[in-house]
C-alpha cells in the first residue's frame, strides 16, 4: 500500500519524536501509530483508510514541484473539507493531523493577512492549524517561536455561516456512502473522503483508490444486492383503511417551565462584522451532535448566538464563561448570521414612561460555578418539560419574560405577580421563585430589583 512508504518518515518526523515518546516503540502502521499516540480514540476501517489517504496528501499538499494553480486547488479543497470539521477525521485526532501540520505550518507562516483571512483566503486551514498547535488534545511540544502567530484582530473577511440544512443533507449522504462502503470491501478502498485527499490519492497511488468507473461498479453491486432481496412478482396492494387523525394535543397552560433554559458555556465571542451593537458567540449548550442549528467547534456541539451586548459588556468578559441561555426560541437571522439562542442578562427596570436608551448597566446571569454546559435551569416550583420550539404566535416568552427579575439578594427569579395572565391568580402559585440548577441558585453581580431579558 502507498502509505507504507511513509512509515519511516512518520517515525522519524522530529515533531512526532519530540511530542510523543511512546511512538518510538509503537507499530509503524499509521492507524496503529495513531492509536498509540491517542489511546482514547477508536478508529474504524473507514478512519484508517482516510488516515492513509491524508498522509499521502500531506506529501503533496503544497509541493514545490507543482505549479501555483495546482497548489491553490489542493489548498482550497482542504479548506472546504475543514469548514465543518475540527480535525481531518471530523473530531478524532490522528497522526495525519500531525504530519499535515508539520508540512503546512512553514507554508502558512509566510502567508500575508490576505492569504490567511481575505475573501479568497483559507480561514479554516488557519483555524485548524491554530487548534492543532495549541490544543491539549494533540499536546505538541512546540516553542512559542515555532508556532504560527495568529492575530484574530486581523481577520479581513468574515465568511458567511454554513447553511445548516445543506450541511445536514451532506452529512446524511456521507453516512449513506459509508454504509455502502461497509457492504463491499472495494467501496471501503474508495472511501468517503470528498476533499483534497481523494484527488491526491488517485494521482499518487492508483492501487489505493479505484477509478470513478470502479466506484460506480461497487455502488451498482450494492444496489443489485439490495434489489435481489425484493420479490420479483408484483402483487396488487390491498387497500388499507385510512388511519384516523389524532386529536390535537391539549394545549399546555402558560408557565415559565415551557421555556428551555440551560447553562451555556461561551467558548469564544467576537464582534458582529455587520452590526456595531452585536456580539457573535459560540456557545456549548449540551446539544447532541447533529441537532438542528448547531455546528462543531473544538470537538463540541455548539450554537451560534447573536446578542446586543456590544458596548454594554466588555468583549473580554464574554470569553470562556458560563451563562444562562434560552434554547427554544425560533432561530432568527441577525444581519446575515442565524442566532439559535438568547443569552440572559439583567438591566435596571425602567420607570413608568421612561424610554429604553440601551445605556446599561447590564450584567449577565451567572449559573453556579460548577454547573455543566447543558444543565437544566428552572424556576423553583415551576418545574416541567419545556417545549421543543416555542410557537412565536403564542407569545409564551414575551408573556413570561416580564416576570423575570432579580431579588434584593441578587438572585435571578420569576415573579408571577408581574405577569398579566397570572394577576388574577390563575397559576395558583404565589411568591417569587428563584432561578436555579440542581447545584444552586443563579445570580447577578450587583443589580437588585432589575429585569432580566
N, C-alpha and C positions, 0 to 999 in steps of 0.2 A: 504494500500500500504506500501511496506517495508520502503520507505523513511520517512513515518510518524514517525517511531521510532527515527528518527534523529532530529526531530523538537526541542525537549527540549535541546539537545546538541548544536544545532546551536545558539539558543537564548542565551545560557549561555557560549558560547565559548568566552574566555577572549579577543581574538583578535577582535571579532565582537563587543563586548561591548565597548572596548576602541576606536575602529576606527569608529564605526557607531552608534552614539547615537539614530539616527532615527529608528534603528532596534528594539529598546525596545518596541515600540508601534505598530510595524508592524505585519501583519499576519504571523504566523509561517510556512505557506506553503512555501517550498523552492523557487518556482518561484516568488511568491508574495513578499517574503523577498528580493529576488534579485532585483525586480522592485523598492522596497522602497529604497534600498541602491544605485542602479544605475538607476535613473529615466530616463536617456536619452536612455537606451537600451530597445528594444522591443523584447519580447520572443515569438517565435512560439510554437505550440504544440510539435513539434519535439525538440525544445530547452528545453522545460520544462521536457520532458522525459529524455533527456540527463543530465540535472542538477541533477535529482533524481538518475540516474544511477551512475554519478560521485560521488555523496555524499555517496552512498553505497560503491563504490570503495575506497573512501578516508579512510573508516574504516578498510580496509583490505589490502591496497596497500603495506605496509611494516610491516605487523603484526608480533609481536614477537612469536606468537604461530605457525607460519608457518615455514617450512624448508627453507633453503637458496635457493634451486633451484626454489621453487615456488615464493619467493620474487623477485629473479632475473628475472623470466619470466614476472612478473607483471610490474616491473620497465622498462624492455626492451620494453614491449608493450606501456607503457605510453610515453617513449622516442620517439618511432616511431610515435605515434599519434601527438606529439608536434613538429615533424620535419617540418611540414608545417602550423603550427598554432601559433598565438600569445597567445591565451587563450584556455581553454579547449573547448569552443564552436566555436573557429575559430578566431574571433576578438572581440566578445562581452564579457565583464566581467560578472561574476556571483558569487553567494555565494559558488558555487562549487570550484572555484579557491581559495577562501579564506580558505575553510575547508581543501582542499588538501595541500595548503601551510602550514597551521598550523601542519598538520600531517607529511609532508616531511622535513620541514626546520630542525628540530633537527637531522633527519637521515643524511641529506646531509652535515650538519656541521661537522660530524665526518668522512666524506669521505676524502681519500687522493687524490692527483692530478691524479693518475692513474684511480681511480674510477670515478672521475669527467670528465676528458677530455682525458683519454687514448684511445687506439684503440677500446677497448671494453667498454669505459665509456659511460656516459649519458649526452652528451653535451646539448641536447635540454631541458632536465629537469633542468639542471643548468641555462641555459639561461632564461627559463620560470620563475623559482624561483626569479632570479635577477630582471626580469621585474615586477613581482607581488610586490616585496618588495620595489621597488623604483619608480614605475610609479605613476604619479598623477591620472591616470585612476582608480587605486584602493585606493590611499590615506591611506595606512595602517599607523597606529600610532605605529611605531617601533623605539626604541632607536638604535643607531649605533651598540652597542654591542649585540643587539638581532638579527641583520641581518646576513645573510650568507656572509662571506668575500670571494669575488671572485676576483682573480688576473688574468687579461687577458694575462699577460706575461707568465703565467704558463700553457698555453694550450699545451698539449703534442702531440696530434694528431689532424689534421685538416680533418674532413670528406669531402668526395667528394661532390660537389654540387648536388642537386636533379635534376634528369632527367626531364626537364620541359615538354617534350612531354608525358612522362609516367604520370607525375603529373596531366597534363590536362585531360588525359583519366580517371584517378582516380576520379577527381572532377566531370567529366561527369557522371560516374557510380553512384556516391553518390547522384547527383541530381535526376537521374532516380529512385534510390531506395527511395528517399524522396517523389517523386511524387507518386510512388506506395503505399507508406505508407499512404499518404493522401487519397487514394481511398478506403482504407479498414482500419477501426479502429483497427483491430487486428494487422495490419502491423505497425501502429504507436507504439503499445506496443513493437514490435520487435525492432524498432529504426533503425537508420543508423549508430550508433557508431560501428566502426570496430576495436576498440583497447581494452585497458585494461578494460574499463567499461563494455563492453558487456559480457566478460567472467566472471567477478566477479558477475554481476547481476544474471547470470544463476545459479551460485553456491550458492548465498546467498538469492535469492528470486525467487523461481520457479513461483510464482504468477505474477511477474512483467514482465518477458520476456518469450515468448513461446519457445519451443524447436525448433531444426532445422527442424524437420518434420512439425511443425506447421507453421514455417516461409515459408516453401515451399508451404504448402497448401494455405496460404494467397496470395502468389505470383501467384499460379495457378488460384485462384479465380479472381484476377485482370486480368490475361491473358484471362480467359474464358469470362469475362465481355466485354473485348475489342473485342474478336473474335466473340461474339454474334451479334455485330453490322454489321459484314461483310455480304454481300449477300451469300446465300448458293448455288445458282446456278451459275456455271461458264459461263461466256459469252465470246464469241470469240472477242478478241480485234481487233478493226478496225485499219487498218494501218494508221498511222499518217504521213503526209508529213514531210520529214526531214527539220528541221529548217535551214535557211540559215546562213552560217557562217558570224559572224560580221566582218566587215572590221577592220583591226588593227587600234588602236587609233593613231592619228598623234603624232609624237614624239615632246616633248616639247623642245623649244630652250634652249640652255645652259644658266644657271642662278644660282647664289648662293641661290636663293629662293627655288630651288629644295632640298636643304639641310635642314633637320629638326633640327633647333637649338632651344633649350629650356633652361629655367632656371632649374637647378638641385639643390637639397639640399642633400649634403653628410651627412647622418645620422651617419655613422661610417666608418673608414678606418683602415685596418690592412696591415701588410707586407705579400706579397705572400709567402706561405710556400715552394714553389719550385723555386722561381726566386728572386734573390737579388735586381734586378733593379725595381721590380714591387710593386705597392700598389694594394690592392683589396678593392674597395669602395662600400658601399651600398648606392644607390642614389635614392631619390624620384624624378621622372621626370613628375609627373602628369598623369601617365598611369591609365587606367581603370582596376579594378580587373579582372584577367584572361587574360590580354594581354600576347601574346607570349613573352617568355624570361623575365618574371617578376616573383617575389615571394612576400611574405608578411613579413614585419618586423615592429614590434611595431604598428600594426594596419594600416600601409601604404603599398601601392603597390610600389615595388622598383625594380631597376635593379642592377645587379652586374656588376661592371666596373673595368677592369684592366688598370692601367696607369703606364707608365715608368717614374715615378717621384721620386722613392725611391733614396735618395742621392742628389736630387735636391731641394726638398721641405721637410721641417720637417714634420714628421708624425702628430705631434700635430696641425699643420696648416691645416691638411686635415679633421679635426673633426668638425662636426656640422657647416658647412659653405655652402654658396651659390656659384654655379659655372655656367658656360655655357657648355652644353653638346650637342654633335652631336648624334641624336637619331635614325637615319635611315640608318646607315651603317649596312652591313650584320654582324651579330654576329660572333665572331671568338673565338676559344679556345686558351687560352694562358697558357701554362704549366698546362693543366688539368682543367682550370677554364674558362667557357664561359663568354666572355666580351660582353655586349649588348649595349654599347655606348662608346663615347670618350669624355674626359674632355679637353676643350680648354685651352692652356697655351701659353704664349709669351716667346720668347728667341731671343737673338741678331741675326741679319741677317748675314749670312756667307759672307765673302769677296770672290771674284772670285778665284777659285782654292783651297779655304780653306776646309779642311775636318771637318766634324761634330764630335767632340770628346765627345759630350754629357756632357760637363763640366759645363753648366749653364752660367750665371744665368738664372733661369726660374721663371716666375710669372703667376699665374692663372688669367684668365679673370674674373673680378668681375661684376656681374649684379647690377642694382640699389639695395640699401639695403632693400627696401620694396617689391621687386619683389617676387612673389609667385612661388613655385615649379610647373613646368609645363607651365609657361607663355611662349608665343611665343617670340623668339628673331629673329630679321631680320635686314638686311641692308637697310637703308633708301633709298627709290627709287627703291628697288629691291623686293618689296613685292610680294607674290604669294603663291600658295599652294605647300608644299613640297611633294616629292614622298613618298609612303609608305615605301619602302625599296629601296635604291639606287642599281642599277644594277652595280656590280663591273666591268663588261666588258665595260661599257660606260665611266668610269673614271670621273664622274661628280665631285666627291670630290677632286680627285687629280688635275684636271684642275683648279677648282675654288680656292683651298686652297692656291695656290701660290700668290693669291691676298689678302689674309688675313694679316693684318698688324696693327701697332699702329702708331698714329699720334704724332706730336710734343706736343699735349695736352694730351697724354697718353690715347687717346680714341681708342678702338678697331674699326677696319674699314676694308673696302674692296676697293682695288684699281684695277679697271678693266684693267688699262694700263699694269699691271704685268702679265695678263693672255694672253698667246699666241693667243688663239682663239678670243680675243677681240681687238688685237692690230690694226687691220685694221678698227676698228670702227663698227663691225657687231652688237654690242649690242645697238648702238645708244645712249649710255649713257657715259657721261664724268665726271671726277672728283671722288674724294674719298668719299665713302658712309659710314657713321658711323653705328656701330652695336648697336641696341637699343631694348628696350622693350617699351610697351606703357607708362611705368613710367619714362623712362630716358635712358641715354647712358651707355653702358658697357665700363669699363676702366681697366687699369692695374696700379699697384702701382707706377712704375718708368720708365719702359723701353719705349723708344721712337724709332721710325724707326725700330721696331722689326718685326719679322714674327710670326704669330700665327698658331699653328697646334695642 
